[in-house]
Amino acid sequence: MLDMLKKAFWVPYEDGSVYPTVSKAHQAIAKYCEANGWSCSFPSDDEAVIDGKTYEIYRGYETGSRGNYGVKCREK
């Protein structure tokens, strides 16, 4: 039940027809954070620390997008 209350957001990913590599996901997240004035770092391939909070990085199909790939950050 508590998992449903965790903050999550989709990061704009330009080429939704191509699976995002780790480096492309990190680039998209860094660009998104910079545009919003947030700090970010990447302690591992599947983690991001955004404004002091740790998020897990999901790279895969975007729900409801008819097969497009996306990058999602979900609070740990």
PQR file with spaces between the fields and no chain letter, atoms N, CA, C, O and H, PARSE charges and radii, in Angstrom:
ATOM       1  N    MET     1       0.816   -1.191    0.000 -0.4000 1.5000
ATOM       2  CA   MET     1       0.000    0.000    0.000 -0.0000 2.0000
ATOM       3  C    MET     1       0.861    1.257    0.000  0.5500 1.7000
ATOM       4  O    MET     1       0.564    2.209   -0.721 -0.5500 1.4000
ATOM       5  N    LEU     2       1.921    1.270    0.797 -0.4000 1.5000
ATOM       6  CA   LEU     2       2.764    2.451    0.876 -0.0000 2.0000
ATOM       7  C    LEU     2       3.524    2.709   -0.420  0.5500 1.7000
ATOM       8  O    LEU     2       3.882    3.851   -0.707 -0.5500 1.4000
ATOM       9  H    LEU     2       2.163    0.497    1.383  0.4000 1.0000
ATOM      10  N    ASP     3       3.778    1.652   -1.215 -0.4000 1.5000
ATOM      11  CA   ASP     3       4.471    1.844   -2.481 -0.0000 2.0000
ATOM      12  C    ASP     3       3.695    2.752   -3.418  0.5500 1.7000
ATOM      13  O    ASP     3       4.297    3.418   -4.260 -0.5500 1.4000
ATOM      14  H    ASP     3       3.487    0.724   -0.982  0.4000 1.0000
ATOM      15  N    MET     4       2.390    2.795   -3.296 -0.4000 1.5000
ATOM      16  CA   MET     4       1.574    3.620   -4.170 -0.0000 2.0000
ATOM      17  C    MET     4       1.737    5.106   -3.853  0.5500 1.7000
ATOM      18  O    MET     4       1.407    5.951   -4.684 -0.5500 1.4000
ATOM      19  H    MET     4       1.901    2.254   -2.611  0.4000 1.0000
ATOM      20  N    LEU     5       2.235    5.430   -2.676 -0.4000 1.5000
ATOM      21  CA   LEU     5       2.376    6.815   -2.259 -0.0000 2.0000
ATOM      22  C    LEU     5       3.731    7.416   -2.606  0.5500 1.7000
ATOM      23  O    LEU     5       3.971    8.594   -2.340 -0.5500 1.4000
ATOM      24  H    LEU     5       2.503    4.743   -2.000  0.4000 1.0000
ATOM      25  N    LYS     6       4.617    6.620   -3.197 -0.4000 1.5000
ATOM      26  CA   LYS     6       5.932    7.123   -3.547 -0.0000 2.0000
ATOM      27  C    LYS     6       5.849    7.998   -4.790  0.5500 1.7000
ATOM      28  O    LYS     6       5.093    7.713   -5.719 -0.5500 1.4000
ATOM      29  H    LYS     6       4.422    5.663   -3.413  0.4000 1.0000
ATOM      30  N    LYS     7       6.636    9.064   -4.789 -0.4000 1.5000
ATOM      31  CA   LYS     7       6.637   10.002   -5.901 -0.0000 2.0000
ATOM      32  C    LYS     7       7.341    9.377   -7.110  0.5500 1.7000
ATOM      33  O    LYS     7       8.400    8.765   -6.972 -0.5500 1.4000
ATOM      34  H    LYS     7       7.249    9.296   -4.034  0.4000 1.0000
ATOM      35  N    ALA     8       6.749    9.535   -8.279 -0.4000 1.5000
ATOM      36  CA   ALA     8       7.340    9.052   -9.522 -0.0000 2.0000
ATOM      37  C    ALA     8       6.993   10.030  -10.633  0.5500 1.7000
ATOM      38  O    ALA     8       5.938   10.664  -10.610 -0.5500 1.4000
ATOM      39  H    ALA     8       5.889   10.031   -8.391  0.4000 1.0000
ATOM      40  N    PHE     9       7.883   10.144  -11.599 -0.4000 1.5000
ATOM      41  CA   PHE     9       7.613   11.018  -12.735 -0.0000 2.0000
ATOM      42  C    PHE     9       8.347   10.503  -13.968  0.5500 1.7000
ATOM      43  O    PHE     9       9.424    9.914  -13.874 -0.5500 1.4000
ATOM      44  H    PHE     9       8.740    9.629  -11.618  0.4000 1.0000
ATOM      45  N    TRP    10       7.732   10.742  -15.131 -0.4000 1.5000
ATOM      46  CA   TRP    10       8.338   10.402  -16.415 -0.0000 2.0000
ATOM      47  C    TRP    10       9.208   11.561  -16.855  0.5500 1.7000
ATOM      48  O    TRP    10       8.822   12.724  -16.732 -0.5500 1.4000
ATOM      49  H    TRP    10       6.857   11.221  -15.207  0.4000 1.0000
ATOM      50  N    VAL    11      10.366   11.244  -17.360 -0.4000 1.5000
ATOM      51  CA   VAL    11      11.307   12.243  -17.861 -0.0000 2.0000
ATOM      52  C    VAL    11      11.147   12.309  -19.376  0.5500 1.7000
ATOM      53  O    VAL    11      11.093   11.267  -20.028 -0.5500 1.4000
ATOM      54  H    VAL    11      10.680   10.300  -17.460  0.4000 1.0000
ATOM      55  N    PRO    12      11.069   13.512  -19.953 -0.5600 1.5000
ATOM      56  CA   PRO    12      10.962   13.617  -21.408  0.2800 2.0000
ATOM      57  C    PRO    12      12.133   12.906  -22.092  0.5500 1.7000
ATOM      58  O    PRO    12      13.296   13.199  -21.816 -0.5500 1.4000
ATOM      59  N    TYR    13      11.814   11.984  -22.973 -0.4000 1.5000
ATOM      60  CA   TYR    13      12.815   11.207  -23.699 -0.0000 2.0000
ATOM      61  C    TYR    13      12.518   11.371  -25.180  0.5500 1.7000
ATOM      62  O    TYR    13      11.453   10.967  -25.648 -0.5500 1.4000
ATOM      63  H    TYR    13      10.869   11.747  -23.197  0.4000 1.0000
ATOM      64  N    GLU    14      13.443   11.957  -25.917 -0.4000 1.5000
ATOM      65  CA   GLU    14      13.218   12.367  -27.300 -0.0000 2.0000
ATOM      66  C    GLU    14      12.843   11.224  -28.241  0.5500 1.7000
ATOM      67  O    GLU    14      11.814   11.300  -28.913 -0.5500 1.4000
ATOM      68  H    GLU    14      14.308   12.285  -25.537  0.4000 1.0000
ATOM      69  N    ASP    15      13.648   10.175  -28.303 -0.4000 1.5000
ATOM      70  CA   ASP    15      13.442    9.114  -29.292 -0.0000 2.0000
ATOM      71  C    ASP    15      12.755    7.916  -28.659  0.5500 1.7000
ATOM      72  O    ASP    15      13.414    6.961  -28.249 -0.5500 1.4000
ATOM      73  H    ASP    15      14.484   10.113  -27.757  0.4000 1.0000
ATOM      74  N    GLY    16      11.439    7.964  -28.580 -0.4000 1.5000
ATOM      75  CA   GLY    16      10.664    6.918  -27.925 -0.0000 2.0000
ATOM      76  C    GLY    16      10.642    5.595  -28.660  0.5500 1.7000
ATOM      77  O    GLY    16      10.161    4.601  -28.115 -0.5500 1.4000
ATOM      78  H    GLY    16      10.903    8.740  -28.913  0.4000 1.0000
ATOM      79  N    SER    17      11.149    5.554  -29.883 -0.4000 1.5000
ATOM      80  CA   SER    17      11.147    4.294  -30.635 -0.0000 2.0000
ATOM      81  C    SER    17      12.395    3.463  -30.355  0.5500 1.7000
ATOM      82  O    SER    17      12.468    2.304  -30.766 -0.5500 1.4000
ATOM      83  H    SER    17      11.540    6.362  -30.325  0.4000 1.0000
ATOM      84  N    VAL    18      13.379    4.039  -29.660 -0.4000 1.5000
ATOM      85  CA   VAL    18      14.633    3.357  -29.364 -0.0000 2.0000
ATOM      86  C    VAL    18      14.763    3.180  -27.850  0.5500 1.7000
ATOM      87  O    VAL    18      14.549    4.118  -27.083 -0.5500 1.4000
ATOM      88  H    VAL    18      13.319    4.980  -29.327  0.4000 1.0000
ATOM      89  N    TYR    19      15.121    1.952  -27.433 -0.4000 1.5000
ATOM      90  CA   TYR    19      15.300    1.674  -26.001 -0.0000 2.0000
ATOM      91  C    TYR    19      16.400    2.573  -25.435  0.5500 1.7000
ATOM      92  O    TYR    19      17.495    2.627  -25.995 -0.5500 1.4000
ATOM      93  H    TYR    19      15.296    1.190  -28.056  0.4000 1.0000
ATOM      94  N    PRO    20      16.129    3.278  -24.338 -0.5600 1.5000
ATOM      95  CA   PRO    20      17.138    4.194  -23.771  0.2800 2.0000
ATOM      96  C    PRO    20      18.275    3.441  -23.081  0.5500 1.7000
ATOM      97  O    PRO    20      18.044    2.631  -22.183 -0.5500 1.4000
ATOM      98  N    THR    21      19.491    3.714  -23.509 -0.4000 1.5000
ATOM      99  CA   THR    21      20.655    3.141  -22.848 -0.0000 2.0000
ATOM     100  C    THR    21      20.849    3.861  -21.516  0.5500 1.7000
ATOM     101  O    THR    21      20.188    4.863  -21.244 -0.5500 1.4000
ATOM     102  H    THR    21      19.679    4.371  -24.239  0.4000 1.0000
ATOM     103  N    VAL    22      21.738    3.358  -20.707 -0.4000 1.5000
ATOM     104  CA   VAL    22      22.012    3.981  -19.414 -0.0000 2.0000
ATOM     105  C    VAL    22      22.488    5.422  -19.616  0.5500 1.7000
ATOM     106  O    VAL    22      22.031    6.330  -18.923 -0.5500 1.4000
ATOM     107  H    VAL    22      22.276    2.544  -20.928  0.4000 1.0000
ATOM     108  N    SER    23      23.400    5.628  -20.561 -0.4000 1.5000
ATOM     109  CA   SER    23      23.934    6.980  -20.771 -0.0000 2.0000
ATOM     110  C    SER    23      22.864    7.925  -21.305  0.5500 1.7000
ATOM     111  O    SER    23      22.832    9.091  -20.910 -0.5500 1.4000
ATOM     112  H    SER    23      23.771    4.890  -21.124  0.4000 1.0000
ATOM     113  N    LYS    24      21.987    7.456  -22.193 -0.4000 1.5000
ATOM     114  CA   LYS    24      20.912    8.311  -22.711 -0.0000 2.0000
ATOM     115  C    LYS    24      19.898    8.636  -21.618  0.5500 1.7000
ATOM     116  O    LYS    24      19.366    9.745  -21.576 -0.5500 1.4000
ATOM     117  H    LYS    24      22.013    6.509  -22.514  0.4000 1.0000
ATOM     118  N    ALA    25      19.630    7.680  -20.738 -0.4000 1.5000
ATOM     119  CA   ALA    25      18.710    7.930  -19.622 -0.0000 2.0000
ATOM     120  C    ALA    25      19.312    8.965  -18.677  0.5500 1.7000
ATOM     121  O    ALA    25      18.617    9.875  -18.225 -0.5500 1.4000
ATOM     122  H    ALA    25      20.062    6.779  -20.772  0.4000 1.0000
ATOM     123  N    HIS    26      20.599    8.829  -18.379 -0.4000 1.5000
ATOM     124  CA   HIS    26      21.270    9.794  -17.501 -0.0000 2.0000
ATOM     125  C    HIS    26      21.270   11.182  -18.125  0.5500 1.7000
ATOM     126  O    HIS    26      21.066   12.171  -17.421 -0.5500 1.4000
ATOM     127  H    HIS    26      21.164    8.090  -18.747  0.4000 1.0000
ATOM     128  N    GLN    27      21.496   11.277  -19.432 -0.4000 1.5000
ATOM     129  CA   GLN    27      21.478   12.562  -20.127 -0.0000 2.0000
ATOM     130  C    GLN    27      20.097   13.201  -20.053  0.5500 1.7000
ATOM     131  O    GLN    27      19.976   14.398  -19.792 -0.5500 1.4000
ATOM     132  H    GLN    27      21.662   10.474  -20.005  0.4000 1.0000
ATOM     133  N    ALA    28      19.056   12.403  -20.282 -0.4000 1.5000
ATOM     134  CA   ALA    28      17.681   12.918  -20.249 -0.0000 2.0000
ATOM     135  C    ALA    28      17.323   13.421  -18.851  0.5500 1.7000
ATOM     136  O    ALA    28      16.703   14.474  -18.706 -0.5500 1.4000
ATOM     137  H    ALA    28      19.154   11.431  -20.494  0.4000 1.0000
ATOM     138  N    ILE    29      17.712   12.667  -17.826 -0.4000 1.5000
ATOM     139  CA   ILE    29      17.416   13.060  -16.449 -0.0000 2.0000
ATOM     140  C    ILE    29      18.182   14.332  -16.081  0.5500 1.7000
ATOM     141  O    ILE    29      17.621   15.243  -15.473 -0.5500 1.4000
ATOM     142  H    ILE    29      18.216   11.811  -17.944  0.4000 1.0000
ATOM     143  N    ALA    30      19.467   14.390  -16.452 -0.4000 1.5000
ATOM     144  CA   ALA    30      20.275   15.578  -16.147 -0.0000 2.0000
ATOM     145  C    ALA    30      19.697   16.817  -16.835  0.5500 1.7000
ATOM     146  O    ALA    30      19.639   17.889  -16.233 -0.5500 1.4000
ATOM     147  H    ALA    30      19.923   13.649  -16.946  0.4000 1.0000
ATOM     148  N    LYS    31      19.274   16.675  -18.075 -0.4000 1.5000
ATOM     149  CA   LYS    31      18.683   17.796  -18.819 -0.0000 2.0000
ATOM     150  C    LYS    31      17.374   18.249  -18.164  0.5500 1.7000
ATOM     151  O    LYS    31      17.119   19.447  -18.043 -0.5500 1.4000
ATOM     152  H    LYS    31      19.320   15.804  -18.564  0.4000 1.0000
ATOM     153  N    TYR    32      16.551   17.290  -17.744 -0.4000 1.5000
ATOM     154  CA   TYR    32      15.278   17.584  -17.088 -0.0000 2.0000
ATOM     155  C    TYR    32      15.516   18.303  -15.755  0.5500 1.7000
ATOM     156  O    TYR    32      14.835   19.278  -15.437 -0.5500 1.4000
ATOM     157  H    TYR    32      16.758   16.317  -17.841  0.4000 1.0000
ATOM     158  N    CYS    33      16.478   17.815  -14.989 -0.4000 1.5000
ATOM     159  CA   CYS    33      16.792   18.438  -13.692 -0.0000 2.0000
ATOM     160  C    CYS    33      17.330   19.847  -13.882  0.5500 1.7000
ATOM     161  O    CYS    33      16.965   20.758  -13.138 -0.5500 1.4000
ATOM     162  H    CYS    33      17.031   17.022  -15.248  0.4000 1.0000
ATOM     163  N    GLU    34      18.190   20.031  -14.867 -0.4000 1.5000
ATOM     164  CA   GLU    34      18.745   21.356  -15.139 -0.0000 2.0000
ATOM     165  C    GLU    34      17.639   22.342  -15.523  0.5500 1.7000
ATOM     166  O    GLU    34      17.649   23.492  -15.085 -0.5500 1.4000
ATOM     167  H    GLU    34      18.487   19.291  -15.471  0.4000 1.0000
ATOM     168  N    ALA    35      16.691   21.891  -16.340 -0.4000 1.5000
ATOM     169  CA   ALA    35      15.586   22.755  -16.770 -0.0000 2.0000
ATOM     170  C    ALA    35      14.694   23.157  -15.598  0.5500 1.7000
ATOM     171  O    ALA    35      14.080   24.224  -15.620 -0.5500 1.4000
ATOM     172  H    ALA    35      16.683   20.957  -16.696  0.4000 1.0000
ATOM     173  N    ASN    36      14.619   22.299  -14.568 -0.4000 1.5000
ATOM     174  CA   ASN    36      13.777   22.576  -13.414 -0.0000 2.0000
ATOM     175  C    ASN    36      14.543   23.162  -12.225  0.5500 1.7000
ATOM     176  O    ASN    36      13.954   23.420  -11.175 -0.5500 1.4000
ATOM     177  H    ASN    36      15.117   21.432  -14.550  0.4000 1.0000
ATOM     178  N    GLY    37      15.854   23.372  -12.385 -0.4000 1.5000
ATOM     179  CA   GLY    37      16.655   23.962  -11.317 -0.0000 2.0000
ATOM     180  C    GLY    37      16.976   23.010  -10.183  0.5500 1.7000
ATOM     181  O    GLY    37      17.206   23.445   -9.054 -0.5500 1.4000
ATOM     182  H    GLY    37      16.332   23.162  -13.237  0.4000 1.0000
ATOM     183  N    TRP    38      16.994   21.713  -10.468 -0.4000 1.5000
ATOM     184  CA   TRP    38      17.298   20.699   -9.449 -0.0000 2.0000
ATOM     185  C    TRP    38      18.722   20.204   -9.634  0.5500 1.7000
ATOM     186  O    TRP    38      19.267   20.232  -10.737 -0.5500 1.4000
ATOM     187  H    TRP    38      16.807   21.359  -11.384  0.4000 1.0000
ATOM     188  N    SER    39      19.311   19.753   -8.544 -0.4000 1.5000
ATOM     189  CA   SER    39      20.623   19.112   -8.631 -0.0000 2.0000
ATOM     190  C    SER    39      20.412   17.614   -8.812  0.5500 1.7000
ATOM     191  O    SER    39      19.424   17.053   -8.338 -0.5500 1.4000
ATOM     192  H    SER    39      18.868   19.730   -7.647  0.4000 1.0000
ATOM     193  N    CYS    40      21.348   16.976   -9.499 -0.4000 1.5000
ATOM     194  CA   CYS    40      21.235   15.519   -9.648 -0.0000 2.0000
ATOM     195  C    CYS    40      22.618   14.895   -9.772  0.5500 1.7000
ATOM     196  O    CYS    40      23.563   15.516  -10.259 -0.5500 1.4000
ATOM     197  H    CYS    40      22.151   17.432   -9.884  0.4000 1.0000
ATOM     198  N    SER    41      22.706   13.654   -9.320 -0.4000 1.5000
ATOM     199  CA   SER    41      23.911   12.847   -9.462 -0.0000 2.0000
ATOM     200  C    SER    41      23.481   11.401   -9.637  0.5500 1.7000
ATOM     201  O    SER    41      22.335   11.048   -9.358 -0.5500 1.4000
ATOM     202  H    SER    41      21.938   13.150   -8.925  0.4000 1.0000
ATOM     203  N    PHE    42      24.399   10.569  -10.098 -0.4000 1.5000
ATOM     204  CA   PHE    42      24.079    9.177  -10.404 -0.0000 2.0000
ATOM     205  C    PHE    42      25.054    8.245   -9.690  0.5500 1.7000
ATOM     206  O    PHE    42      26.137    7.968  -10.206 -0.5500 1.4000
ATOM     207  H    PHE    42      25.330   10.855  -10.325  0.4000 1.0000
ATOM     208  N    PRO    43      24.674    7.755   -8.492 -0.5600 1.5000
ATOM     209  CA   PRO    43      25.562    6.864   -7.745  0.2800 2.0000
ATOM     210  C    PRO    43      25.725    5.492   -8.392  0.5500 1.7000
ATOM     211  O    PRO    43      26.716    4.807   -8.139 -0.5500 1.4000
ATOM     212  N    SER    44      24.762    5.080   -9.226 -0.4000 1.5000
ATOM     213  CA   SER    44      24.858    3.813   -9.949 -0.0000 2.0000
ATOM     214  C    SER    44      24.065    3.936  -11.246  0.5500 1.7000
ATOM     215  O    SER    44      23.446    4.967  -11.510 -0.5500 1.4000
ATOM     216  H    SER    44      23.958    5.637   -9.431  0.4000 1.0000
ATOM     217  N    ASP    45      24.089    2.878  -12.049 -0.4000 1.5000
ATOM     218  CA   ASP    45      23.399    2.904  -13.339 -0.0000 2.0000
ATOM     219  C    ASP    45      21.890    3.058  -13.207  0.5500 1.7000
ATOM     220  O    ASP    45      21.247    3.669  -14.061 -0.5500 1.4000
ATOM     221  H    ASP    45      24.592    2.041  -11.834  0.4000 1.0000
ATOM     222  N    ASP    46      21.328    2.507  -12.146 -0.4000 1.5000
ATOM     223  CA   ASP    46      19.866    2.522  -12.006 -0.0000 2.0000
ATOM     224  C    ASP    46      19.370    3.359  -10.830  0.5500 1.7000
ATOM     225  O    ASP    46      18.279    3.127  -10.309 -0.5500 1.4000
ATOM     226  H    ASP    46      21.851    2.010  -11.452  0.4000 1.0000
ATOM     227  N    GLU    47      20.189    4.345  -10.411 -0.4000 1.5000
ATOM     228  CA   GLU    47      19.809    5.246   -9.320 -0.0000 2.0000
ATOM     229  C    GLU    47      20.182    6.681   -9.660  0.5500 1.7000
ATOM     230  O    GLU    47      21.190    6.944  -10.316 -0.5500 1.4000
ATOM     231  H    GLU    47      21.076    4.533  -10.834  0.4000 1.0000
ATOM     232  N    ALA    48      19.349    7.594   -9.199 -0.4000 1.5000
ATOM     233  CA   ALA    48      19.634    9.022   -9.327 -0.0000 2.0000
ATOM     234  C    ALA    48      19.306    9.691   -7.996  0.5500 1.7000
ATOM     235  O    ALA    48      18.323    9.349   -7.339 -0.5500 1.4000
ATOM     236  H    ALA    48      18.530    7.381   -8.666  0.4000 1.0000
ATOM     237  N    VAL    49      20.131   10.633   -7.618 -0.4000 1.5000
ATOM     238  CA   VAL    49      19.860   11.442   -6.430 -0.0000 2.0000
ATOM     239  C    VAL    49      19.482   12.825   -6.938  0.5500 1.7000
ATOM     240  O    VAL    49      20.316   13.555   -7.474 -0.5500 1.4000
ATOM     241  H    VAL    49      20.930   10.911   -8.152  0.4000 1.0000
ATOM     242  N    ILE    50      18.202   13.176   -6.760 -0.4000 1.5000
ATOM     243  CA   ILE    50      17.671   14.437   -7.259 -0.0000 2.0000
ATOM     244  C    ILE    50      17.250   15.280   -6.066  0.5500 1.7000
ATOM     245  O    ILE    50      16.354   14.907   -5.308 -0.5500 1.4000
ATOM     246  H    ILE    50      17.525   12.583   -6.324  0.4000 1.0000
ATOM     247  N    ASP    51      17.901   16.409   -5.912 -0.4000 1.5000
ATOM     248  CA   ASP    51      17.654   17.314   -4.781 -0.0000 2.0000
ATOM     249  C    ASP    51      17.672   16.583   -3.441  0.5500 1.7000
ATOM     250  O    ASP    51      16.832   16.837   -2.577 -0.5500 1.4000
ATOM     251  H    ASP    51      18.628   16.713   -6.528  0.4000 1.0000
ATOM     252  N    GLY    52      18.633   15.677   -3.273 -0.4000 1.5000
ATOM     253  CA   GLY    52      18.806   14.982   -2.004 -0.0000 2.0000
ATOM     254  C    GLY    52      17.947   13.749   -1.803  0.5500 1.7000
ATOM     255  O    GLY    52      18.095   13.067   -0.789 -0.5500 1.4000
ATOM     256  H    GLY    52      19.315   15.471   -3.975  0.4000 1.0000
ATOM     257  N    LYS    53      17.043   13.435   -2.742 -0.4000 1.5000
ATOM     258  CA   LYS    53      16.210   12.243   -2.628 -0.0000 2.0000
ATOM     259  C    LYS    53      16.672   11.203   -3.647  0.5500 1.7000
ATOM     260  O    LYS    53      17.027   11.538   -4.777 -0.5500 1.4000
ATOM     261  H    LYS    53      16.922   13.990   -3.566  0.4000 1.0000
ATOM     262  N    THR    54      16.664    9.942   -3.232 -0.4000 1.5000
ATOM     263  CA   THR    54      17.112    8.862   -4.102 -0.0000 2.0000
ATOM     264  C    THR    54      15.934    8.305   -4.898  0.5500 1.7000
ATOM     265  O    THR    54      14.872    8.014   -4.348 -0.5500 1.4000
ATOM     266  H    THR    54      16.376    9.670   -2.313  0.4000 1.0000
ATOM     267  N    TYR    55      16.147    8.166   -6.196 -0.4000 1.5000
ATOM     268  CA   TYR    55      15.140    7.634   -7.113 -0.0000 2.0000
ATOM     269  C    TYR    55      15.730    6.449   -7.869  0.5500 1.7000
ATOM     270  O    TYR    55      16.914    6.444   -8.206 -0.5500 1.4000
ATOM     271  H    TYR    55      17.010    8.402   -6.643  0.4000 1.0000
ATOM     272  N    GLU    56      14.899    5.451   -8.131 -0.4000 1.5000
ATOM     273  CA   GLU    56      15.331    4.373   -9.002 -0.0000 2.0000
ATOM     274  C    GLU    56      14.933    4.743  -10.427  0.5500 1.7000
ATOM     275  O    GLU    56      13.890    5.358  -10.649 -0.5500 1.4000
ATOM     276  H    GLU    56      13.937    5.455   -7.857  0.4000 1.0000
ATOM     277  N    ILE    57      15.766    4.366  -11.383 -0.4000 1.5000
ATOM     278  CA   ILE    57      15.538    4.718  -12.778 -0.0000 2.0000
ATOM     279  C    ILE    57      14.951    3.511  -13.503  0.5500 1.7000
ATOM     280  O    ILE    57      15.517    2.418  -13.476 -0.5500 1.4000
ATOM     281  H    ILE    57      16.613    3.867  -11.203  0.4000 1.0000
ATOM     282  N    TYR    58      13.810    3.727  -14.149 -0.4000 1.5000
ATOM     283  CA   TYR    58      13.168    2.697  -14.965 -0.0000 2.0000
ATOM     284  C    TYR    58      13.323    3.093  -16.422  0.5500 1.7000
ATOM     285  O    TYR    58      12.976    4.209  -16.807 -0.5500 1.4000
ATOM     286  H    TYR    58      13.350    4.615  -14.171  0.4000 1.0000
ATOM     287  N    ARG    59      13.839    2.185  -17.229 -0.4000 1.5000
ATOM     288  CA   ARG    59      13.952    2.405  -18.669 -0.0000 2.0000
ATOM     289  C    ARG    59      13.137    1.314  -19.348  0.5500 1.7000
ATOM     290  O    ARG    59      13.488    0.137  -19.276 -0.5500 1.4000
ATOM     291  H    ARG    59      14.121    1.278  -16.917  0.4000 1.0000
ATOM     292  N    GLY    60      12.066    1.696  -19.996 -0.4000 1.5000
ATOM     293  CA   GLY    60      11.226    0.695  -20.642 -0.0000 2.0000
ATOM     294  C    GLY    60      10.002    1.318  -21.265  0.5500 1.7000
ATOM     295  O    GLY    60       9.973    2.512  -21.563 -0.5500 1.4000
ATOM     296  H    GLY    60      11.781    2.653  -20.054  0.4000 1.0000
ATOM     297  N    TYR    61       8.985    0.486  -21.459 -0.4000 1.5000
ATOM     298  CA   TYR    61       7.764    0.973  -22.100 -0.0000 2.0000
ATOM     299  C    TYR    61       7.037    1.971  -21.213  0.5500 1.7000
ATOM     300  O    TYR    61       6.874    1.765  -20.011 -0.5500 1.4000
ATOM     301  H    TYR    61       9.008   -0.484  -21.217  0.4000 1.0000
ATOM     302  N    GLU    62       6.610    3.041  -21.831 -0.4000 1.5000
ATOM     303  CA   GLU    62       5.829    4.061  -21.152 -0.0000 2.0000
ATOM     304  C    GLU    62       4.368    3.635  -21.174  0.5500 1.7000
ATOM     305  O    GLU    62       3.816    3.391  -22.247 -0.5500 1.4000
ATOM     306  H    GLU    62       6.742    3.208  -22.808  0.4000 1.0000
ATOM     307  N    THR    63       3.741    3.542  -20.029 -0.4000 1.5000
ATOM     308  CA   THR    63       2.366    3.093  -19.916 -0.0000 2.0000
ATOM     309  C    THR    63       1.437    3.961  -20.752  0.5500 1.7000
ATOM     310  O    THR    63       1.464    5.188  -20.662 -0.5500 1.4000
ATOM     311  H    THR    63       4.190    3.740  -19.158  0.4000 1.0000
ATOM     312  N    GLY    64       0.616    3.306  -21.568 -0.4000 1.5000
ATOM     313  CA   GLY    64      -0.364    4.023  -22.368 -0.0000 2.0000
ATOM     314  C    GLY    64       0.212    4.757  -23.564  0.5500 1.7000
ATOM     315  O    GLY    64      -0.451    5.629  -24.125 -0.5500 1.4000
ATOM     316  H    GLY    64       0.595    2.309  -21.641  0.4000 1.0000
ATOM     317  N    SER    65       1.422    4.428  -23.965 -0.4000 1.5000
ATOM     318  CA   SER    65       2.065    5.182  -25.040 -0.0000 2.0000
ATOM     319  C    SER    65       2.103    4.432  -26.371  0.5500 1.7000
ATOM     320  O    SER    65       2.754    4.875  -27.317 -0.5500 1.4000
ATOM     321  H    SER    65       1.961    3.720  -23.509  0.4000 1.0000
ATOM     322  N    ARG    66       1.417    3.319  -26.442 -0.4000 1.5000
ATOM     323  CA   ARG    66       1.381    2.516  -27.672 -0.0000 2.0000
ATOM     324  C    ARG    66       2.762    2.030  -28.087  0.5500 1.7000
ATOM     325  O    ARG    66       3.118    2.073  -29.265 -0.5500 1.4000
ATOM     326  H    ARG    66       0.888    2.959  -25.674  0.4000 1.0000
ATOM     327  N    GLY    67       3.526    1.573  -27.125 -0.4000 1.5000
ATOM     328  CA   GLY    67       4.809    0.942  -27.418 -0.0000 2.0000
ATOM     329  C    GLY    67       6.019    1.844  -27.424  0.5500 1.7000
ATOM     330  O    GLY    67       7.098    1.405  -27.823 -0.5500 1.4000
ATOM     331  H    GLY    67       3.237    1.537  -26.168  0.4000 1.0000
ATOM     332  N    ASN    68       5.889    3.073  -27.003 -0.4000 1.5000
ATOM     333  CA   ASN    68       7.050    3.966  -26.951 -0.0000 2.0000
ATOM     334  C    ASN    68       7.839    3.729  -25.671  0.5500 1.7000
ATOM     335  O    ASN    68       7.276    3.408  -24.625 -0.5500 1.4000
ATOM     336  H    ASN    68       5.012    3.429  -26.679  0.4000 1.0000
ATOM     337  N    TYR    69       9.148    3.893  -25.776 -0.4000 1.5000
ATOM     338  CA   TYR    69      10.012    3.757  -24.617 -0.0000 2.0000
ATOM     339  C    TYR    69      10.094    5.087  -23.866  0.5500 1.7000
ATOM     340  O    TYR    69       9.862    6.156  -24.429 -0.5500 1.4000
ATOM     341  H    TYR    69       9.606    4.154  -26.626  0.4000 1.0000
ATOM     342  N    GLY    70      10.428    4.987  -22.583 -0.4000 1.5000
ATOM     343  CA   GLY    70      10.545    6.181  -21.775 -0.0000 2.0000
ATOM     344  C    GLY    70      11.484    5.965  -20.610  0.5500 1.7000
ATOM     345  O    GLY    70      11.989    4.863  -20.393 -0.5500 1.4000
ATOM     346  H    GLY    70      10.616    4.118  -22.125  0.4000 1.0000
ATOM     347  N    VAL    71      11.711    7.030  -19.865 -0.4000 1.5000
ATOM     348  CA   VAL    71      12.555    7.001  -18.681 -0.0000 2.0000
ATOM     349  C    VAL    71      11.718    7.515  -17.523  0.5500 1.7000
ATOM     350  O    VAL    71      11.127    8.592  -17.603 -0.5500 1.4000
ATOM     351  H    VAL    71      11.300    7.925  -20.041  0.4000 1.0000
ATOM     352  N    LYS    72      11.672    6.737  -16.444 -0.4000 1.5000
ATOM     353  CA   LYS    72      10.859    7.090  -15.281 -0.0000 2.0000
ATOM     354  C    LYS    72      11.746    7.076  -14.032  0.5500 1.7000
ATOM     355  O    LYS    72      12.595    6.201  -13.867 -0.5500 1.4000
ATOM     356  H    LYS    72      12.152    5.863  -16.380  0.4000 1.0000
ATOM     357  N    CYS    73      11.533    8.048  -13.173 -0.4000 1.5000
ATOM     358  CA   CYS    73      12.224    8.090  -11.874 -0.0000 2.0000
ATOM     359  C    CYS    73      11.180    7.841  -10.794  0.5500 1.7000
ATOM     360  O    CYS    73      10.128    8.480  -10.773 -0.5500 1.4000
ATOM     361  H    CYS    73      10.843    8.760  -13.307  0.4000 1.0000
ATOM     362  N    ARG    74      11.484    6.901   -9.894 -0.4000 1.5000
ATOM     363  CA   ARG    74      10.547    6.555   -8.820 -0.0000 2.0000
ATOM     364  C    ARG    74      11.293    6.625   -7.492  0.5500 1.7000
ATOM     365  O    ARG    74      12.363    6.037   -7.339 -0.5500 1.4000
ATOM     366  H    ARG    74      12.338    6.382   -9.911  0.4000 1.0000
ATOM     367  N    GLU    75      10.726    7.340   -6.547 -0.4000 1.5000
ATOM     368  CA   GLU    75      11.345    7.528   -5.233 -0.0000 2.0000
ATOM     369  C    GLU    75      11.533    6.197   -4.533  0.5500 1.7000
ATOM     370  O    GLU    75      10.645    5.345   -4.542 -0.5500 1.4000
ATOM     371  H    GLU    75       9.856    7.818   -6.671  0.4000 1.0000
ATOM     372  N    LYS    76      12.706    6.024   -3.921 -0.4000 1.5000
ATOM     373  CA   LYS    76      12.995    4.775   -3.186 -0.0000 2.0000
ATOM     374  C    LYS    76      12.509    4.873   -1.768  0.5500 1.7000
ATOM     375  O    LYS    76      12.662    3.926   -0.996 -0.5500 1.4000
ATOM     376  H    LYS    76      13.428    6.716   -3.913  0.4000 1.0000
